Amino acid sequence: MKLSKKRKVAEGKVDGNKLYTLSEASKLVKDVTTCKFNASVDLHIQLGVDPKKADQAVRGTTALPHGTGKTKKVLVLCSPDKEDDAKAAGADYVGLDEYVTKIEKENWMDFDVVIATPNVMAKLGKIARILGPRNLMPNPKSGTVTPDVGKAVNEVKKGKIAFKVDKFGIVHTSIGRVNFTADQINENATALLQTLSKLKPSTAKGIYFKGISMASTMSPGINVDYKTVAGI
C-alpha cells in the first residue's frame, strides 16, 4: 500500500523497536495523527490469558476520568416503573416491547449502549443474536443489567466504558480523542490499565501484559512499556 507523505512523516516519528513510557506515548499519539477529523485514541492490550477458558475471559468496566470524548446514545429496556428514572438520568431511548420489536424486525441500531432491568431480560432473548456479536447485549458483569437504571445511565454518560478480551486475548477500546491533552490521555489510559491489572485471573500464568499499543485512527501504533504505568 502506498503511503501518503503525511503518513510517511508520522511513521518516521515512531520507533517500532522502542517501548515508550505511557507519558511519552500519550504525547506522541497526538503528534503522529494524520486525520483531519478529531480521531479516536485507542489502546490495544495483549493479555497473557486463554480466553477459551471461562475463568480467563477478562471483561469489565471502568470510569475514564475525562470520558471518551463521545456522547453515547443509551437505550434502556425496562418495565414502566423504571422509565422515569431512566429518562431523568438522560437516557436517549426508554421502553421495552416497541424497541425489542424495532431491533428484531428492522435491525435498528441507533444506540451505543443497552441497559436493562433484570425483570425484562427474558424478553431480550429474541434479540440476543443481534446484540451479542456487537457487544451490546446487557450483562451484569458490565453493569448494564441492573435495577438502578438511573445510576447506570449516569455512569455511561460520564465516561464509563465496558471492555472484554477477544478470542485472541486482546482488549481493544477507545480511551479518548486526539484533541484531549496528553495528560488526559495518560490518565484515561492509566485508569483502564489499572482496572485490567485488578482483573488478572488467578489461573493466568506468566506475563499478564504481553503487549500494549496506543494509536489514533489511521496512525502508526506506539508500543508502551507496561512497567511505566502507575499502579500495575
N, C-alpha and C positions, 0 to 999 in steps of 0.2 A: 504494500500500500504506500502510495506517495504521500509524504508528509508535507504539510504546509510550512511556510517559513516560520510562522509563529510557533508551530508545534516543534520544529527543529530547535528553535531557541529555548523553548521550555524543556525539551529533552536534555539539552546541554547543561541545564542548571541542576539537574538531578543526577547524583551519582548512584547508579543501580547497585553498586557493591558496598555502599555505606549504610550503616544503621544510624539514623538520625535520632536525636533526642525528641521527645514529644513536643517540646517547646520549639525546636528548630523546624520540625515538620509543619507545625501549625502556622509558622510564618511563611515557610517556603510554598505551601499549597496555595496561598494567596498570590504569590509571585509567578507561579507557573500556569495559572489558569488562562486559557486562551479564548474561552467563550465570551460572547458579547452580552449574555444574559447573566443573571445572578445565580450562578451554578451551585449545585448541592455539593457539600463536602461530606465524603463518605469514609467509613472505616471498614476494612475487610480483615477479619481476625481469624487466623487458622488456629484451631484449638487441638490439643492433644487428647481427643476423645474419640470414641467409636459411637457415632450417632445411631447405629443399628441397635445398640443396647439401650433399653428404655431408661436405665438409670444414668446414662451419659448423654441423653438427648437434651442438651442445655437449652433452656428457654427462660425468659423472664421479662421484667420491665425495669426501667429506670427513669428518673426525672432529670432531664437535662437542665442545668441551671439557667441557660439562656434560650431554651426552646430549640426548635428545629428551623425557625425562620419561615415556616409554612403554617398557615392556619388550616387545621384539619377539619374536614366535614365529618360530623358524628351522627350516626344513625342509632337510635335507642329503640330496641324492641322490648316492650314491657306491657304489663296489664294496666288498665285505665287509672288505677290508684297511684301509679308512679309517674304518670305523664307530666303532671305539673312540675314535679321535682326536676325532671329531665329538661323541660323547656326553660325553667328558671335558671338552670346551670348553663344554658347556651347550646343545647343540642340542636342540630340543624333539621333533623327529621325525627319524629316521635310517633310511635304507633305499634301495630303488630300485623294483623292479618293482611291489611292492604299492602304493606311493604314486603311481606313474605311472598305474596302473590306477584307483586311487581318484579321482584328478583327472579322468581321461578319462571314466570311467563315471558317477561320482557328482557331478562338478563340485565336488569337495571343495576348500575354500579356507581352512582354519583355520590360516593362517600369514601372516606379513608379508614374509618374505624367503626366497628359494630359493638355496641354494648347491650347486654340482655340481662333481664332478671332471671333467677333460677327457675321460677314457676312457668316460664314460657319456652324453656329450652326444648321440650318435646316437640313443639311446633316448628322448630328450626331444622328438624331432620331432613325435610324435603329440599332445603337449600344448602345443606352441608356440602354437597358435591360441587356447588358453585363457589361458595365462600372459602372452603377448605384449601384448594390449590392456590388461592390468592392470599392466604394467611389472614383472612378476615373473619373466620369462624370464632365467635366468642368462646373464651376459655378461662376457667377460674384462675389458672396459673398466671395469666397475663392481666388479671384484674378486670376482665371485660364481661365476666359473669358475676353479678353482684346485686344485692337488694338495694344498695346505696348508689343508685344511678347518678344522682346529683354530684356526689363526690367524684365518681369515675369520670364523668364528663368534664368537670373542672380540671382534673389532673391531665387529661388528654389535651385540653385547650391550652394549658400552661406549659406543655412540653414533654409530657410523659410519653415514652416510646416503648414498644414491645419488640422483642427480638427472639430469634431462635436459630440454632445451628442447622445448617442444611445437610444433605446426605454426604457431603464431602468433608464435614467437620468445620465449616466456615460460617462465621456470622457476618452478614453484610447489613449495614444500616447507615442512614444519614445522621450526621451529628451537627448539622448547621448549614450555613451558606457562606459563599466567599466574601460577602460584604460584612460578615462578622469580623471583629478584631481577632488578632492572633490569640490573645488571652482568652477570649470567649470560646474559640475553637478548642484551645488547650483544655479549658475547664470542662467543656462538654465531653470531650474525648476521655478525660480522666474519670468523670462520673460513670461513663459506660464501662470502662475497663475495670474500675474498682468493683462495680456490680458483678461483672463476669468473673472476677477473681473470687468473690464470695460464693459464687455458684459452682465452683470447681467440684466435680463429683468425687467422692471418696474413693471410687474404684478406678479413677483415671490415674495412670502411672506415667512417669517420665515428665518431660517438659509440657506444661499446660499451654502457655502462649508460644506456639511454634512459629508464628509469623504475624506481624501487624503491618498493614499498608494503609496509608492515607492518600486519598486522591479526590480531586473535584471532577465534575462532569467533563469527560474527554481530556483530562490532564494525565501526565505520567504519574505512576504510583510512587510514593515516598515510603521507604521501609523504615519502620520505627523500632527502636530498641525498647522492649518491654521493661527492661530494668530501670529505665529513666522515668517510668510512670509512678507517681507517688501513690503509696498505699496498696501496691500489689506485690 
